[in-house]
C-alpha cells in the first residue's frame, strides 16, 4: 500500500480539478513516477475513486451513483431518512428509479456490510403527523415546482369556516411546515401582499401567465419571530420577551426540544427551567403554554399571563356544574 502522506497529496491534487501527469506529481511529491502510479492504482482499485488516465495525464471524472459509498454515520442516517421519505412516491416510476440507484449505494458500501436497501425499513418508522392526513402530495409537488420555476398560479382554496372554495391568483414563495401541517406562503396578486394558505385546503393548482409588468416580489420572512403561522411580524412592530417556567417532566423535556429559533434555556435545577423566547405575538404561544397544563407558569410578559389567566377561567367555567 502507498504511504499515507503520498495518497493525501494525490487526493488533494485530484480534488482541485484539472489534469496531472505522473512526472509533474512525482516532482511535487519528491518521489518516483512509479510511486505516483501506485497511488493512482490504489485509489482507483481499492478506494473506488473515479480516476481516468488520458494523454494529458490523470483526472477525476464525475462519479456515478453506483460508485458512491457510505463513509460516515451521518450518511447512514440520511440514507435511512431517504428510505422513509420515498414512501410518499409509492410505486411510481420515479420512486422505482430512485430506489434502484440508492440500492446501488448500499451494495457498494463496505461500511454497511451485508445490509441491503430493503433492510432500512427496520430503522425508521415515522408516525403520521397529526394535521397531514389530508395532505395532497400532488398539490404540494405542483406548488414546489411553481416556486422553483417562478410561475404564477391560480389556486382553489377553502377557508376553515366555509364549505365552498374560491379562486386566488398567487405567486408561490415558500412551503412551511408548522404544528405538523404544511402551509403555502405566497404573494396575493389582488391583495398585493403576502398571504398564508393551509395546503390541506387547496384543492387545485393551475399555472397562469404573469400580468403585464408583473414584478416578482421579494420573499419577506415575516414568521421568523412568530411562534405559529397566523400572526406575521410587521417590521415596525414590537417584540415580546417571553419567559415561561417549566417544572417536572416538561423541564426535563425542554433540554431536548427547541420550540422556537429564539429559544434560550436557563437551567435552575434537574426539574425546573426557564424558557425564554423573543416573539412578535402572544396568542399562539398562549396555546402552547396551556397545552403543558400546570407544568408551565408564565413569568413574563404580564400581557401573556393575563391571556392564559382568562383562558383558564373560561375552561374552568366549562366544567362548573
C-alpha positions in Angstrom: 0.0 0.0 0.0 1.3 3.5 -0.8 2.4 5.7 2.0 -0.5 7.7 3.6 1.1 11.1 3.0 1.7 10.3 -0.7 -2.0 9.3 -1.0 -3.0 12.5 0.7 -1.1 14.7 -1.8 -2.6 12.8 -4.7 -6.1 13.1 -3.3 -5.7 16.9 -2.8 -4.4 17.4 -6.3 -7.3 15.4 -7.9 -9.9 17.3 -5.8 -8.5 20.6 -7.1 -9.5 19.6 -10.6 -7.5 19.7 -13.8 -5.1 17.0 -15.2 -1.8 15.9 -13.7 0.9 13.9 -15.4 2.9 11.3 -13.4 6.1 13.2 -13.7 4.6 16.5 -12.5 3.1 14.9 -9.4 6.3 13.0 -8.8 8.2 16.2 -8.7 5.7 17.7 -6.3 5.7 14.7 -4.1 9.5 14.2 -4.4 9.1 10.6 -5.3 9.3 8.4 -8.4 6.7 8.2 -11.1 6.2 4.6 -10.2 5.0 5.7 -6.7 2.5 8.1 -8.3 1.1 5.3 -10.5 0.8 3.0 -7.4 -1.1 5.7 -5.6 -3.5 6.1 -8.6 -4.0 2.3 -8.9 -4.7 2.1 -5.2 -7.3 5.0 -5.2 -9.0 3.5 -8.3 -9.0 -0.2 -7.4 -9.2 -0.2 -3.6 -10.9 3.1 -2.7 -13.0 3.2 -5.9 -12.1 6.7 -6.9 -13.4 7.5 -10.5 -9.9 8.3 -11.9 -9.3 8.4 -15.6 -5.9 8.4 -17.4 -5.6 10.2 -20.7 -2.8 11.5 -22.9 -2.7 14.7 -20.9 -2.5 12.9 -17.5 -4.7 11.8 -14.7 -8.0 13.5 -13.9 -11.0 12.9 -11.7 -14.3 12.3 -13.6 -17.7 12.8 -12.0 -18.6 9.7 -10.0 -21.8 7.8 -10.7 -24.3 6.8 -8.1 -23.1 3.2 -8.5 -19.6 4.3 -7.3 -20.8 6.3 -4.3 -20.0 4.9 -0.9 -21.3 5.5 2.6 -18.4 6.9 4.6 -19.9 8.2 7.8 -22.6 7.5 10.4 -24.4 10.8 9.3 -24.7 9.4 5.8 -26.2 6.1 7.1 -28.8 8.2 9.0 -29.5 10.3 5.8 -30.0 7.1 3.8 -32.5 5.7 6.3 -34.4 9.0 6.2 -34.4 8.9 2.4 -35.9 5.4 2.6 -38.8 6.7 4.8 -39.3 9.8 2.6 -39.6 7.7 -0.5 -42.8 6.1 0.8 -44.6 9.1 -0.5 -43.7 8.2 -4.1 -45.2 4.7 -3.7 -44.7 2.6 -6.8 -44.3 5.4 -9.2 -41.7 5.2 -12.0 -39.6 7.9 -10.3 -39.8 6.2 -7.0 -38.6 2.9 -8.5 -35.7 4.6 -10.2 -34.6 6.4 -7.1 -34.8 3.3 -5.0 -32.8 1.3 -7.6 -30.0 4.0 -7.5 -29.9 4.1 -3.8 -29.8 0.3 -3.6 -26.5 0.6 -5.6 -25.1 2.8 -2.9 -25.8 0.1 -0.3 -24.3 -2.6 -2.4 -21.0 -0.7 -2.9 -20.6 0.5 0.6 -18.3 -1.7 2.8 -19.5 0.0 6.0 -22.9 -1.4 5.5 -21.6 -5.0 5.1 -24.4 -7.4 4.2 -27.1 -4.8 4.9 -29.4 -4.2 1.9 -31.5 -1.2 0.9 -34.7 -3.0 1.9 -33.3 -3.5 5.4 -33.5 0.2 6.1 -37.3 -0.2 6.5 -36.5 -1.5 10.0 -34.6 1.6 11.1 -37.2 4.5 10.9 -41.0 4.4 11.0 -42.3 7.9 11.3 -45.7 8.2 12.9 -48.1 10.0 10.5 -48.1 13.6 11.9 -51.5 15.0 13.0 -52.6 17.6 10.5 -51.1 15.9 7.4 -53.7 13.2 7.0 -55.5 15.1 4.2 -52.3 16.4 2.5 -52.4 16.0 -1.2 -48.8 15.4 -2.3 -49.6 16.2 -6.0 -50.7 19.7 -4.9 -47.6 20.0 -2.8 -45.4 19.0 -5.8 -47.1 21.4 -8.2 -46.5 24.3 -5.8 -42.9 23.3 -5.2 -42.4 23.3 -9.0 -44.1 26.7 -9.3 -41.8 28.1 -6.7 -38.7 26.7 -8.4 -39.8 27.9 -11.9 -41.2 31.2 -10.5 -44.6 30.7 -12.0 -47.8 32.5 -11.1 -50.6 30.1 -10.2 -54.3 30.1 -9.6 -55.4 28.1 -6.5 -58.8 26.9 -5.4 -59.0 27.5 -1.7 -61.4 27.0 1.2 -61.4 28.9 4.4 -61.6 26.9 7.6 -65.1 28.0 8.5 -66.5 27.6 5.0 -67.6 24.6 2.8 -67.2 26.3 -0.6 -64.0 27.1 -2.4 -62.9 30.3 -4.2 -60.1 31.2 -6.6 -56.9 33.2 -5.7 -54.1 34.1 -8.2 -50.9 34.0 -6.2 -47.1 33.9 -6.7 -45.9 31.0 -4.5 -42.8 31.7 -2.4 -42.3 29.1 0.3 -43.7 25.9 1.7 -43.5 25.9 5.5 -44.4 23.1 8.0 -45.7 24.3 11.4 -47.5 22.3 14.0 -47.5 19.2 11.8 -49.3 20.9 8.9 -48.0 22.4 5.7 -48.6 26.0 4.6 -48.0 28.0 1.4 -46.6 31.4 1.8 -47.5 33.3 -1.4 -47.9 36.8 -2.8 -51.6 37.5 -3.4 -51.9 39.4 -6.7 -55.2 41.0 -5.9 -54.3 42.0 -2.3 -50.8 43.0 -3.3 -49.5 41.4 -0.1 -48.2 38.2 1.3 -50.7 35.6 2.5 -50.7 32.2 4.1 -52.7 29.2 2.8 -53.1 25.8 4.5 -52.2 23.1 2.0 -55.0 20.7 3.0 -57.5 23.4 2.0 -56.0 23.9 -1.5 -57.9 21.7 -3.9 -56.5 22.8 -7.3 -53.3 24.5 -8.7 -53.2 25.9 -12.2 -50.3 27.8 -13.8 -51.3 31.1 -15.2 -49.5 33.8 -17.2 -48.0 36.7 -15.3 -49.8 40.0 -15.8 -48.0 42.6 -18.0 -45.4 44.5 -16.0 -45.6 41.9 -13.1 -42.6 42.3 -10.8 -41.5 39.2 -8.9 -41.9 40.2 -5.2 -39.1 39.6 -2.8 -39.9 37.0 -0.1 -40.3 38.5 3.3 -39.8 36.1 6.2 -42.5 37.5 8.4 -42.6 34.4 10.5 -39.1 34.4 11.9 -40.4 35.9 15.2 -43.8 34.2 15.2 -44.5 31.2 17.4 -47.0 29.9 14.9 -48.0 30.7 11.4 -51.0 33.0 11.6 -49.5 36.1 13.2 -46.8 37.5 11.0 -44.3 40.1 12.2 -44.5 43.6 11.0 -41.1 45.2 10.6 -42.0 48.2 12.8 -43.9 46.1 15.4 -42.7 45.3 19.0 -41.1 42.1 20.1 -42.1 40.5 23.4 -39.6 39.0 25.8 -41.4 35.8 26.9 -40.3 33.8 29.9 -42.0 30.6 30.9 -41.1 28.4 33.9 -41.4 24.6 33.3 -41.4 22.1 36.1 -41.1 18.3 36.4 -41.4 16.2 33.2 -41.6 19.2 30.9 -38.5 20.8 32.4 -36.5 17.6 31.5 -38.1 17.5 28.0 -37.1 21.2 27.4 -33.5 20.1 27.4 -34.2 18.0 24.3 -36.6 20.3 22.4 -36.4 23.6 20.5 -39.9 25.2 20.2 -38.6 28.4 18.5 -35.4 29.6 16.9 -35.0 32.4 19.5 -35.3 29.9 22.4 -32.9 30.2 25.3 -32.8 27.8 28.2 -32.0 28.8 31.8 -31.4 25.7 33.9 -32.5 26.2 37.6 -32.4 22.5 38.7 -33.0 19.0 37.4 -36.7 19.5 37.3 -37.0 23.3 36.8 -36.1 25.6 33.9 -36.9 28.9 32.5 -37.5 29.0 28.7 -37.0 32.4 27.0 -38.4 33.5 23.6 -38.4 36.7 21.6 -41.8 36.8 19.8 -44.0 39.2 17.9 -47.3 37.7 19.0 -48.7 36.1 22.2 -51.9 34.3 21.1 -50.2 31.3 19.6 -47.7 30.9 22.4 -50.6 31.1 24.8 -52.0 27.8 23.3 -48.6 26.2 23.8 -48.4 27.2 27.4 -51.9 25.8 28.0 -51.0 22.5 26.3 -48.4 21.9 29.1 -51.0 22.2 31.9 -49.8 23.1 35.4 -46.2 22.3 34.4 -45.9 25.7 32.8 -46.1 29.1 34.5 -45.8 32.4 32.5 -43.4 34.8 34.2 -43.3 37.5 31.5 -44.8 39.5 29.9 -47.8 40.4 32.0 -50.0 40.5 28.8 -49.3 36.8 28.2 -50.1 36.0 31.9 -53.4 37.7 31.5 -54.2 35.8 28.3 -53.5 32.5 30.0 -55.5 33.5 33.1 -58.5 34.5 31.0 -58.4 31.3 29.0 -58.0 29.2 32.2 -61.1 30.9 33.7 -63.1 30.1 30.6 -62.0 26.4 30.8 -63.0 26.3 34.5 -66.4 27.7 33.7 -67.0 24.9 31.2 -66.7 22.4 34.0 -68.8 24.1 36.6 -72.0 22.2 37.5 
